[in-house]
Amino acid sequence: MPSGKNYKRDYKQEAKYHATPEQKKKRASRNAARAKLKKAGVKVAGKDVDHKNGNPKDNKRSNLRVQPKAKNRSFARTKTAGKKK
């Protein structure tokens, strides 16, 4: 999100984006990943479930890990907003 001095968020536009079928599928997949780790006995309270390859639809156990929120939400981004290798 831009954070310039006079920047104002457009919440209506954001709501439209989050309601698209593609975003709904990604969100559902993220929720499923969290539930999968929880069911496996991994403590996820207060932490984020990270997809190592950046693809929220890839819920293989080898692609999931638990990280502190600050670390998972502050990764460097490329032009396409993907994770750097």
N, C-alpha and C positions, 0 to 999 in steps of 0.2 A: 504494500500500500504506500502511495506517495505520502510524505509527511511534511510538505512545504508549509510555510507560514499561513497561507490563506486556503489550504486544502480543506474541502468539506466532503465527507463520505456520502455516497448516494446509496442509502439503505434499500430503496426500492429496487435499484439495479442489482444490488448484491443478492436480494431475496430472489429475483428472477433467475440469477445464475445458480444459486444453491438449489433451486427447484427443478433444474433440468434433469432429464432421465440419467444422463451420464454421471452427473455429480451425485445423484441419489444412489447409484450403483457403487460408486467409489466409497461413499460414506458407509453404506451397508457392509461393504467388504472390510473397511477399517474396524467397524464394530464387531464383525465376525472374527477378525484376527485377535482382538482383545479377549473375546469370549473363549477362543481356542486356547490361548495361553493360560487364562484363568482356570479353565477346565483341566489343563495339564499340571496345575499346581504351582504355577509361577505367580509370585506376588506382583501384582500390577497396580496396587493402590497408590495413588499420588504420582504415578509415572506414566510415560507414553509408550505405546508399542510402536517400534520403529520397523519400517520395511527397508531392509538393507539396500535393495536395488532401486528404491524410490517408486516402485509400482504398487499402488494400494490394492490392486486386484490379485497380486501374487501372494497368497497366504500359506505358502509352503513353510513348514516349521523352521527349515534352515534359513529362510529369508526374514524371520521375525526375531526381534530382540527387545528387551525392555531397557529404556533409557530415561534419565531424568528429563523433565519437561524442557528445562532451559537448554540442554544439549540437543535434543531432538528438534526443537523449533528454531535453532539458530545456525543450521548448516549453510555453508556457502552455496550459492546458486549460480548456474550457468545461464546463458542467454535464454534457454528454454525452460528455466526454473526447475531443472532437475538436479539431482545430487551429483556432486563431482566425484569422480572415482578416486 
